[in-house]
Amino acid sequence: MVRSVAGMINNCGIVKRVLKADGTVDDAETDLLCRQVYRIYRSKDPINCPHSSQSKQFRQHASWPLIGDEEDGAPGLLPPVKFLGLFDTVGSLGIPDFVGGVGLDWPKFHDQQVSTVVELVYHAMSLHDDFYIFPPCLAERSHRSGRPVDYGITQKWFPGVHYDLGRQRFKFLRMFGGGWLERLLARWSWASKVIEPNQVLSDLVLKWMLEAIKVNDPTGQVISTERVGEEITAADQRMVSENRQIGDGDVYRNIVAYAPFGSAIVGLLTGLFGTRWQTNQLYQLFFALRDRLIADPDAHVYRYMDADASIVGSENQRIEELAEVTPARYPSQTYQAWRLKRRLLGY
């Protein structure tokens, strides 16, 4: 979502409020303008791309001055987005379409590249997520920007799956609209299961992001340095607490059980077909698993099997221990494969 907002700013700028003749804000037309901005951003017509003459004209008349739109010889403008913090952005979103001869076509971000309106990007990526429909969407600059593709971008791999890094506690029922039916079914534990994130890993990533904010906003203009420090301390304390919450681990191998009436469905299918139903082609189409690949041997990867002295109070305990990142709970071997590659290449 946050990447899409930045892409929308790149496309249409930060729009000004529409004023009436007497100088007061016209709320109805301002609302209409915002809706138009969304439609322009989603449009695939080349006339609405960020670098078209029409888009530039729109920004100059409807928005505040934007970097890249300066007149020749005018001073350069600063990016309006100073810091973009991302928690395991994935390339596939929404409900898939079925394409004949191809299979499921999962919709992707409208704009997957980081534009010049963003100065700094910090992106935490999941080492253990293996849901194949959610491949990591690495941040990179467009070649059109005239800068290196990794300019101002810091990306680091962390242990855990997608919902661990984002601290997402959710039920599949909510994906069906919720309302009275969800509230009713939520009363019955057998009809509604909640996926719990590993909050030790959530806090590990949160601490990293807060430290990055502190470095890049030393005067505390956006978030007070005192508040950032308090949150970092609190994250440390939660990670080493005896009551720390380690969540459900990787549930993708048992994902159907978390769906509405999933336990009953799994019991029925297993009773009828054993475990063969999980190898069915239709099941694999939706729920196939595949370890992620860290392509760069020089990538920034958190070494969760080593002690981390920066975690106050950990007493040399590893995150592997504190968060119970075991093969049974997190089967992906992305980290081990990356280390093997480095060793074979002589790193």
Secondary structure, 3 states (H helix, E strand, C coil): CHHHHHHHHHHHCCECCCECCCCCECHHHHHHHHHHHHHHHHCCCHHHCCCCHHHHHHHHHHECCCCCCCCCCCCCCCCCEEEEEEECCECECCCCEEECCCEEECCECCCCCECCCEEEEEEEEECCCCECCCCECCCCECHHHCCCCCCCEEEEEECCCHHHHCCCCECHHHHHCCCHHHHHHCCCCCCCCCECCCHHHHHHHHHHHHHHHHHHCCCCCCCCHHHHHHHHHHHHHHHHCCCCCCCCCCCHHHHHHHCCCHHHHHHHHHHHHCCHHHHCHHHHHHHCECCCCCCCCCCEECCCCCECCCCCCCCCCEHHHHCCCCCCCCCCCHHHHHHHHHHHCCC
